[in-house]
Amino acid sequence: MRTLDRRPPSPEFLFVEEARRQRRSWGENLTFYTGCSYLAGAIGGGATGLLSGVRSFEAGDTTKLRINRVLNSSGHTGRVWGNRLGVIGLIYAGMESGIQAVRDTDDVLNSVAAGLTTGAVYRAARGVRSAAVAGAVGGVLVGVAVTGKQALKRYVPI
């Protein structure tokens, strides 16, 4: 039986440079990092809010009041954490794409430098010391994440 669809199975590109590139574009990067970090923050904040809502139970509370406390607390904390991490993801994606465009290479140093600058920019309004500490923390966190990803690729057969 003949197939009616004769398109090639691989994606087609207009330019050869696009086909050789093994990386997401800056727009895809922006969407991916912002969305993933917002989702992680919302889930983590919701879980933290759930725990604080349960801790705030009082002896005479009805079931309705307890449920309301838990929902309000988890919703508020999830929103706050999601927004904070979403902004951090947005800054990181922009920094990483900018550093990659300036250096014209794609390596681990781009990611670590983006983490460093993201932490510094995020905390810049609180002063130089806070920005320096946050930059160091951001660089270390990204370095650990990149190293862990490379170790996973190397040692875990998937």
Secondary structure, DSSP 8 states (H G I E B T S, - for coil): ---S----SS---SSHHHHH--S--HHHHHHHHHHHHHHHHHHHHHHHHHHHHHHT--TT--HHHHHHHHHHHHHHHHHHHHHHHHHHHHHHHHHHHHHHHHHT--SHHHHHHHHHHHHHHHTGGG-HHHHHHHHHHHHHHHHHHHHHHHHHHHHS--
